[in-house]
Every structure is written in C-alpha cells, then in structure tokens.
Amino acid sequence: MTSTLSGYSESLTGWGRTDPSTAVLYTPTAVEQIQSAVAAAGPASLITRGLGRAYGNPAQCDGGSVLELTELDHIELDPATGCVTCGAGASLDAVLRVIVPGGFFLPVTPGTRNVTIGGAIAADVHGKNHHGEGSFANHVHWLKLVDGSGQLRQLSPSDPATAAAFWATAGGMGLTGVIVEACFRLIPISSSLISVDTTRFRDLDALMAAMVEADARYRYSVAWVDSLNPAGRGVLTCGDHASREQVEAQQGNTADPLHYDPKALAGAPSLLPGGLLNTWTVRAFNEAWYRKAPKQREGELQAISPYFHPLDGVSNWNRIYGPAGFLQYQFAVPDAAAHLVRTTLEALRRIGAPSFLTVLKRFGPSNPGPLSFPMPGWTLAADVSAAVPGLFALLDQLDEQVAEAGGRLYLAKDSRQSATMLERSYPRLHEWRQQRSLLDPRGVFSSDLARRVKL
C-alpha cells in the first residue's frame, strides 16, 4: 500500500458470520490515502468495507486488501436546501443524530441504522417506503468516487456525462470504485415520532391484500409473517411521520417534538439464548410476537428506533444462530409471482428451517441501476440458520422458481447464489459490466462475492 497507511491481517465475515476469509485491513483517514492505495493495487486485490452489515461476503477479499472507511465520517447538514453531505464512512445512526433534531429524516432507511452512507449507496438499500419513494440512490444528488485508476470523480444522476457511471455504482457493491463522499436530500419532518396503524391478520392472503391497498394510503408499510404458521398469519404496521399537532394532542406541548435518543430494546432475542434457535424456541417467540400486537390500533405514536430499527438495540443479535451462523434469503418478484411468497414459507417450514425474523414488503418502480435489487412487486426476507440440513439444496430449487418468474436475489443479503442465477436474474448485467470496465479498467476491485458470482 502506501508508507502512510499501515494495515494488519484480519479474518472477516459478514453479519451472517459464514464464510470467513483473511485480508489485510486498512483504515484510511484521507481520500489521498485511498487514491494511493488504489493506484498501487494489483488486479482483483481490493474492496471497501463499512460496518460489516452485509450478510454475506461482499466486503471481504480473500488474500487481498480491504479498506475500512469508517474514519471518513464527516456530516454537514444544510437546512436551507434540506440536503446533507456525508463522508462514506458516516453511519446512518450518526446522520440521524444530526438531522432529526434539525427537522429532517433519511429519505430511505433499511432495517438497521448501523450502515454507512457508502454501504447504503453501494447496496442501493431500500426501506418501508419503496412503494412510494424508491431506494436510497433515488435521492442522491452526487457522489465522489475514487475509480480504478486512483482518480477522484464526481458522479451525478442528473449529469448526462456521469449518469451511467453513477447508476453502475449505485447497487454495484463497491466494484466500480471507492465511494468517499455523497450528498443526498432529506425528508422534512415536524416531529421525531411515527404515527403507526397496526393490524393483525390470521392468514397470508388477507395480509397481502391489505398490503396492496396500503400502497396508496401510507408512506411506510411492512409486515412480519409467522414463518411456522401454516396459514401465514402476520402483523402489518403502516405509518407516516407524526405532525407536531398529533404529538401535542397526545403528549402535551411541553415535549420536544424533535427529541431523538435511540434506546436499547428488550424483547425477542432475550427469548432465544445463543445457538438455541430451533423450531420450538422460534414457535414460542412467534406466538408471543403475534399475540403482543393489537388486533387493530390506529394512530399510535412510536419512536423512530422501534419502528424502523427494532433489533439495533440488541448488541450482536446475529450470534443467536450459533457458531454456524445464518443467512438471509431475500428475493424480489413481480406481482404476478406473488404465490412464491407462500411457496417459500411452506418450503422452509417443510425442512424445519425456522425464521423468527420474516419480513414482507411491497416494492414500487425500479430505478436505472443495472444491479439495483428492487422491482415492482413483492420482497420476502427470511433469516435462517446455516446449519439446517438440506437448506442449500432447497434454496437452489427456490432460486429456479424466482428466476423463472422474473425475480432476483439481493446481493447485499446473499451468501450462496450461483453465477448462473445472477446472470438469469439481472438482465442488465452486461450494461453494468461495460460501465465497470470503464471505471476500473485494470480490474482492481474484487470481493469474495464477486468471485463467487463472477461479477
């Protein structure tokens, strides 16, 4: 690397704690260090990393080098424009602590706030509002990228000269270069609370029908599904940012409507001791989770953390799956293939693969990113222990059905799909490869994920 950037050998995994590999880990503090490191790198030898929350191995580079960007963490809010400029290593958690008291919220947030801005763009993360507002990259004004030659470029979706490179980078899993900074627009809010409507459903068909109706009525919607219940019962929570008037009506006008202080949460994982996830413990948790939800409740004020990031208050919750780790199977399929939601749940139940975290969401229109995951329709995500017998063979079969239906898997969650599956399910992959060859002509950037799926 460079004389001013020292590193050390480290065994790395993703959040699922599977497939460890060893690389030399560096933590640059300046863009110039990154440029020098890229210029000195050999072919297929370098990838970047944020907070390690990708479930599989896109932030690993076996035998190569990994640049951990958490020191590039500056945050500059411009209240006049409603935009924020951040270093790629700034976490969503840190950004929220700046913008919420200032009257703003993230345009898109995934299920954890422990994700960096660079990672949010590289994975083009989505949230509970995709049906109306798209994924994270839809809201980015510009980003700065160190390309494969070590050159610093500014890319913008509104600039015809750089739009194709921008959209290859958004969702490109760090394989077009090193994102070092970005500017994106925010959602103005008048309170830090969410007005939430909650409804319990006894079967999957009724739940999914209600979710379709919710598309036009709510900014945010998400459903938890009981993966072990044959009927597919679930809980739908929909909401929007509460107005100052709503907060004052319920809490009085003495409360600070923009107060933001995420707290640690008690609940689900405390019922599941480390490594003891099985059908019985998950069944007990799912029963408790379903019963604690009201049959129907409207206008409940919830803080940001419990609604958007319910597991973030539990340190290292990924360890409950034991030493074998876990994977998340997440697919997107068009509305015409909605039956694959039930098919997948039934298949996982049949082989005894319990999931206490099974989430169903609606997707709206795709954006121009060739590797962006969302498409109009449905997305199901199920966390499953990697030690379940027969799991990988079953998922290969489900992959076939997803691909046949015109769907795909999410690269930020994937830890086992094949190169053939990727080719079949991302029809614009050739466009992405063309842009990547322009941004990284020496082929510097690679990862364990990239090698597996031949990106």
MONORMO-V677227 format. One record per residue. N is the residue number from 0. RES is the residue in one small letter. OMEGA is omega in whole degrees, 0 to 359 (* if undefined). BURIAL is b if it has 9 or more other C-alpha atoms within 8 Angstrom, else e. Layout:
# MONORMO-V677227
n/res/omega/burial
N/RES/OMEGA/BURIAL
N/RES/OMEGA/BURIAL
This chain:
# MONORMO-V677227
n/res/omega/burial
0/m/180/e
1/t/182/b
2/s/182/e
3/t/183/e
4/l/182/b
5/s/181/e
6/g/179/e
7/y/181/e
8/s/184/e
9/e/172/e
10/s/186/e
11/l/169/b
12/t/169/b
13/g/183/b
14/w/178/b
15/g/176/b
16/r/175/b
17/t/172/b
18/d/176/e
19/p/173/b
20/s/187/b
21/t/177/b
22/a/172/b
23/v/186/b
24/l/178/b
25/y/178/b
26/t/181/b
27/p/178/b
28/t/182/e
29/a/180/e
30/v/181/e
31/e/177/e
32/q/178/b
33/i/179/b
34/q/179/b
35/s/180/b
36/a/179/b
37/v/181/b
38/a/182/b
39/a/186/e
40/a/175/b
41/g/180/e
42/p/174/e
43/a/188/b
44/s/191/b
45/l/171/b
46/i/179/b
47/t/183/b
48/r/175/b
49/g/181/b
50/l/174/e
51/g/183/b
52/r/168/b
53/a/189/b
54/y/182/b
55/g/187/b
56/n/177/b
57/p/179/b
58/a/176/b
59/q/179/b
60/c/187/b
61/d/180/b
62/g/182/b
63/g/183/b
64/s/178/b
65/v/177/b
66/l/177/b
67/e/193/b
68/l/188/b
69/t/178/b
70/e/177/b
71/l/194/b
72/d/180/b
73/h/181/e
74/i/180/b
75/e/179/e
76/l/174/b
77/d/183/e
78/p/183/e
79/a/181/e
80/t/184/e
81/g/180/b
82/c/177/b
83/v/176/b
84/t/188/b
85/c/166/b
86/g/184/b
87/a/182/b
88/g/176/b
89/a/180/b
90/s/173/b
91/l/177/b
92/d/180/b
93/a/179/e
94/v/180/b
95/l/181/b
96/r/177/b
97/v/191/b
98/i/184/b
99/v/176/b
100/p/178/b
101/g/177/e
102/g/181/b
103/f/177/b
104/f/178/b
105/l/178/e
106/p/179/b
107/v/173/b
108/t/174/b
109/p/184/b
110/g/174/e
111/t/175/b
112/r/179/b
113/n/178/b
114/v/178/b
115/t/177/b
116/i/178/b
117/g/178/b
118/g/179/b
119/a/179/b
120/i/182/b
121/a/177/b
122/a/186/b
123/d/188/b
124/v/179/b
125/h/181/b
126/g/183/b
127/k/182/b
128/n/183/b
129/h/182/b
130/h/180/b
131/g/189/e
132/e/173/b
133/g/183/b
134/s/191/b
135/f/185/b
136/a/178/b
137/n/187/e
138/h/181/b
139/v/177/b
140/h/179/b
141/w/172/b
142/l/175/b
143/k/188/b
144/l/168/b
145/v/185/b
146/d/186/b
147/g/175/b
148/s/182/b
149/g/181/b
150/q/176/b
151/l/181/b
152/r/170/e
153/q/183/b
154/l/180/b
155/s/177/b
156/p/181/b
157/s/179/e
158/d/182/e
159/p/182/e
160/a/184/e
161/t/186/b
162/a/182/b
163/a/178/b
164/a/177/b
165/f/185/b
166/w/172/b
167/a/180/b
168/t/177/b
169/a/186/b
170/g/184/b
171/g/172/b
172/m/176/b
173/g/187/b
174/l/175/b
175/t/182/b
176/g/182/b
177/v/173/b
178/i/182/b
179/v/181/b
180/e/178/b
181/a/174/b
182/c/181/b
183/f/182/b
184/r/185/b
185/l/175/b
186/i/176/b
187/p/179/e
188/i/176/b
189/s/174/b
190/s/179/b
191/s/181/b
192/l/179/b
193/i/175/b
194/s/192/b
195/v/170/b
196/d/182/b
197/t/178/b
198/t/174/b
199/r/177/b
200/f/183/b
201/r/180/b
202/d/187/b
203/l/182/b
204/d/180/e
205/a/178/b
206/l/183/b
207/m/177/e
208/a/178/e
209/a/179/e
210/m/177/b
211/v/178/e
212/e/182/e
213/a/181/b
214/d/184/b
215/a/187/e
216/r/188/e
217/y/173/b
218/r/183/b
219/y/172/b
220/s/178/b
221/v/179/b
222/a/168/b
223/w/182/b
224/v/176/b
225/d/187/b
226/s/183/b
227/l/182/b
228/n/184/e
229/p/180/e
230/a/181/e
231/g/180/b
232/r/182/b
233/g/181/b
234/v/179/b
235/l/175/b
236/t/181/b
237/c/180/b
238/g/176/b
239/d/179/b
240/h/181/b
241/a/176/b
242/s/176/b
243/r/180/b
244/e/178/e
245/q/181/e
246/v/181/b
247/e/180/b
248/a/182/e
249/q/187/e
250/q/183/e
251/g/184/e
252/n/177/e
253/t/181/e
254/a/174/e
255/d/186/e
256/p/181/b
257/l/178/b
258/h/180/b
259/y/180/e
260/d/184/e
261/p/182/e
262/k/171/e
263/a/184/e
264/l/170/b
265/a/175/e
266/g/195/e
267/a/187/e
268/p/178/b
269/s/177/e
270/l/189/e
271/l/181/b
272/p/185/b
273/g/175/b
274/g/183/b
275/l/176/b
276/l/174/b
277/n/184/e
278/t/184/b
279/w/180/e
280/t/179/b
281/v/178/b
282/r/179/b
283/a/178/e
284/f/182/b
285/n/178/b
286/e/180/e
287/a/182/e
288/w/180/b
289/y/184/b
290/r/182/e
291/k/178/e
292/a/178/b
293/p/176/b
294/k/174/e
295/q/178/e
296/r/183/b
297/e/172/e
298/g/177/e
299/e/178/b
300/l/178/b
301/q/175/b
302/a/182/b
303/i/187/b
304/s/181/b
305/p/180/b
306/y/185/b
307/f/189/b
308/h/190/b
309/p/182/b
310/l/185/e
311/d/180/b
312/g/181/b
313/v/183/b
314/s/174/e
315/n/179/e
316/w/180/e
317/n/182/b
318/r/180/b
319/i/181/b
320/y/177/b
321/g/188/b
322/p/180/e
323/a/181/b
324/g/182/b
325/f/175/b
326/l/172/b
327/q/175/b
328/y/180/b
329/q/178/b
330/f/170/b
331/a/177/b
332/v/178/b
333/p/182/b
334/d/182/e
335/a/180/e
336/a/181/e
337/a/181/b
338/h/181/e
339/l/174/b
340/v/179/e
341/r/180/b
342/t/181/e
343/t/179/b
344/l/179/b
345/e/181/b
346/a/178/b
347/l/178/b
348/r/183/b
349/r/181/e
350/i/178/b
351/g/179/e
352/a/184/b
353/p/177/b
354/s/175/b
355/f/179/b
356/l/180/e
357/t/190/b
358/v/179/b
359/l/180/b
360/k/174/b
361/r/175/b
362/f/173/b
363/g/184/b
364/p/175/b
365/s/171/b
366/n/185/e
367/p/182/e
368/g/181/b
369/p/180/b
370/l/176/b
371/s/188/b
372/f/189/b
373/p/172/b
374/m/181/b
375/p/180/b
376/g/189/b
377/w/168/b
378/t/177/b
379/l/177/b
380/a/180/b
381/a/175/b
382/d/185/b
383/v/176/b
384/s/179/b
385/a/183/b
386/a/182/e
387/v/179/b
388/p/177/e
389/g/185/e
390/l/187/b
391/f/177/e
392/a/178/e
393/l/181/b
394/l/175/e
395/d/178/b
396/q/178/e
397/l/176/b
398/d/181/b
399/e/181/b
400/q/178/b
401/v/180/b
402/a/180/b
403/e/181/e
404/a/181/b
405/g/180/b
406/g/181/b
407/r/179/b
408/l/184/b
409/y/184/b
410/l/181/b
411/a/179/b
412/k/188/b
413/d/174/b
414/s/183/b
415/r/181/e
416/q/182/b
417/s/176/e
418/a/179/b
419/t/178/e
420/m/180/b
421/l/180/b
422/e/182/b
423/r/192/e
424/s/175/b
425/y/188/b
426/p/181/e
427/r/181/e
428/l/180/b
429/h/178/e
430/e/180/e
431/w/181/b
432/r/177/b
433/q/179/e
434/q/179/b
435/r/181/b
436/s/177/b
437/l/182/e
438/l/182/b
439/d/185/b
440/p/179/b
441/r/180/e
442/g/183/b
443/v/191/b
444/f/177/b
445/s/179/b
446/s/176/b
447/d/175/b
448/l/183/b
449/a/180/b
450/r/182/b
451/r/184/b
452/v/175/b
453/k/174/e
454/l/*/e
